[in-house]
Each structure stands twice: as structure tokens, then as C-alpha cells.
């Protein structure tokens, strides 16, 4: 009897220990989640200025598109083709602005480059609302206003191009470890909020004003309105702290390509690689095509003014989606999540461009271009920006992201509706929208699988598995290639290079290089 009681007591004791262990694990998970969200929101509150500035600039950029009819009557005698060409000029110069201001950001800092680009966007937007036009003084004023409108759109495009690379790099580098995905999610939210505010304000103004007043001065309201919030945003941006990665990298970009091995051959491939720019250009293609052809052009393709408010719904849906996908990237492997997003947006876009029968009813339009497209656009906003920052080393990140990202958005996004319209006019291809989205998505998927996933810098990824991002015994080291491109390249992490070594020899970095005999094409670099 005593032995039976002791055995039962031991069983009860083991069950109690098991329950305590489960409770401890559950408490630990809850604490980890609370710590994650606390860290994320603390960062967002500290860097709210960057997010507000980003959203505000996209509000300014999108305003022109929502008042095309009124701008056309004031500056182009009602010629919409001319007005849309002026609109597209901003896209054509965005890669130039991304490279120029990005290069500035890699030399003097992310924060000043971000500030300069924001000033360019705010000033050019306000001045667009103050231009003379045919409604204020006949043909002479119209010609003067048209000339300055083109100049201001070029300035705005240069500023937006520089802002894209600057804000992506700044937030990706400043975000705390384990929260990069959710930070990029809030960046996508700010962009969507900018488009949402612009579309909502345009709808309110057009519905509340007579046509004559709208043409005379009503269209100017959102442009002139930007001067008040723009002033406070620019003033607050002056107090943004510099990116920590930039502060740790002075003098390295010019010297790193001069490091040579003992046998006289270059030890490290050039950090600004055409391969990486090609990968960025290709992987952004699917997102750009879906944003501008799928999410915007489809409403023009449907050709029904009653669906205009569905665009507002689309932007609303993209906001919670961006936050959710940002959280997922911090908790799950990035490669599969990114590829799943591409497959989802491709199938959804192709389905609704396949035939107008899918958009004949309002419920179908609400479910497709409204909800599903909003989900896809928000998801791509997170994964694409995160991918862009993770492809390049810090000393060349801003200019490379600014050039590659904007060039792809220009070709597949800004000019996307033009390509589709030209294909529709030829009447050779039965479903040009389907073809355009399919080609863009296949390009992104193939290039990412073959090249992109092997070039991602582990320290810039929010979540990584050992099989995807292999680490050497010394995390400060790097496996690099001589004279050829390898499937997997481990980036050299300059954050751990001693600052005193940089001060004594600012133009060089001393690196001991060992070449193992069995692998003559790979080298282990130990700092």
C-alpha cells in the first residue's frame, strides 16, 4: 500500500513538473510577443517623422494623377495625352534622382539625403498649385505655366527618386534586430496612407464644388495645402538621428576594392555589382507591374466611374495587410514568403485581366480589385522594400537601391499602363494585361530563385534559417570569390572592424587572407 502511494505521488510530481514546464513555455512565448511589439512600436514612435514624411510625399506625388482632368483644361487645352506625358516625366527622372541623391546619402549620410529629397518634393508640389494657367490669363499664362509645370514635375520626380532609396535604407538600417519586417510593414502603411488621403481628398473636393470653381481654383487646394504640414515635417526631419551603419562605415567604400591577396589577385569582388542591380531591377518588376497596372490601371480598363470608391477600399485593405505581412517576415523564412506573395498576386491579377466578365458585377470588383488587390499590393510593399535593402552593402546601399528600384518602377510601373494600352490597340494579343503581369512576375521569380536568394545579406534579413544563410565559425569573416560569380556569397560585415584601425589607416583595411589548397576558387577572409 505504501509503495503504491509513493508511486502515485511520483506520478503526480512528474505531471506537476510537466505542467509547470508547459506554463513556463507559454509564459515565455507571451513575454516574447509582448517584447516584440513593444520594441517595434517604440521604434515607430521614435522614427515617426520618417514614416510621416514618406506618406506625405506619396500624397503629393499622387495628387497630380487624381486631378488630371482639371490640370489638362488649365495647361493643355484639354489634351489628356499631353497631361499624362507630363505626369510620366516624374517616373522617367526617378532613377536619376535615386542615383544622384543616393550617392549623396552614401557619402554624407542617409538623414541629409532624405531631408534634401523631401524639400524638393514639398517645394515643387506647392509651386504646382500656384502656377499661372489659361483660366487665370489666357494663352500667355498657359504657356508659361506649362513650361514651369514640366520643370516642377522633373524636380518632384528627382526628389521622389531620392526619397525612395533614402527612406528604405534609413529605416532598414535603424530598425532593431528582429523587427525589420514590421518596420518595413509600417513603411508600406505610410505609402498606402498617402495614396488613401490623396484619393479621399480629391473625391471630396470634386463632389463638393461646381465644375467652374473646380477648374478655376478648386484643383489647386491639395497642392497648396501641403505647405502647412510640409513645413512641420521638414522641421522635424532635421532632428532625425543618422543611421548607425553609416556612422560605422566612414572611409571604407573607397578602399575596400583596393584590397589584394598575397598573390596579387583581387580578393573581393566589387561591392557595387551589375549583378546585384540586375537582381533588384528584376525582382521589383512584379511589384511595380502589380501596383500600377493591377491596382491602378485596372479601374481605367473597367471604364466605369461607379467603381472609383473601390480604389479607396483597396488602399484601406493594404494597410492591415502590410502590418500582418511585416510580422510574418519577422517570424518566418523570407524566401518562401516572398515567392508565395508573387504567386498570389500573379494569379489574382491574371484572373481579373483575363476577361471583363469578371468585373461586370460590383461584388466581383469589390472582392478582386478592392480586397484581393489591396492585400497583394500591401504584401509586395513589405517584401520588396526589405529585399531591396538586403541586396547591397551599407557603403553603396542608398544609391544602388535608389537606382535599381526606381528604374524598375519606371519601366514596369509608370510606363506599364502605356505598354498595356499599346498592346490593346494592336489587337494582336487577346489579353495584354494578363501577358504583362505574367512576364513581369516570371522575371522576378526566375531571377530571385537563381540569383537573388543567394545574394541577400544575412544581417539585413529579419529571419534566417541556417540552411538559407550559412555562417562561418567567425561571423566577422566572409567567404568571397575571385574572378567569378558563386551561387552563395557571404558578405563581409564591416560593422565589427575596429574603429581605431580605421582612424590610423583611413584609406586601407588590413585583412589577413588564407587560401585553402582544396578550394582554390574560394577564400576565407578573417578580420
Secondary structure, DSSP 8 states (H G I E B T S, - for coil): -HHHHHHHHHHHHHHHHHHHHHHHHHHHHHHHHHHHHHHHHHHHHHTHHHHHHHHHHHHHHHHHHHTHHHHHHHHSTT-HHHHHHHHHHHHHHHHHHHHHHHHHHHHH-HHHHHHHHHHHHHHHHHHHTT---HHHHHHHHHHHHHHHHHHHHHHHHHHHHHHHHHHHHHHHHHS-TT-HHHHHHHHHHHHHHHHHHHHHHHHHHHHHS-HHHHHHTGGGHHHHHHHHHHHHHHHHHTT----HHHHT-TTHHHHGGG-B-TTSSBSS--SS-HHHHHHHHHHHHHHHHIIIIIIIIHHHHHT-GGGHHHHHHHHHHHHHHHHHHHHHHHHS-HHHHHHHHHHHHHHHHHHHHH-GGGGSSHHHHIIIIIIIHHHHHHHHHHHHHHHHHHTS-GGGHHHHHHHHHHHHIIIIIITHHHHHHHHHHHT-STTHHHHHHHHHHHHHHHHIIIIIHHH--GGG-SS--TTTS---SSTT-EEEESSS--S------GGGS-HHHHHH-TT----EEE--TT-TTEEEEE-
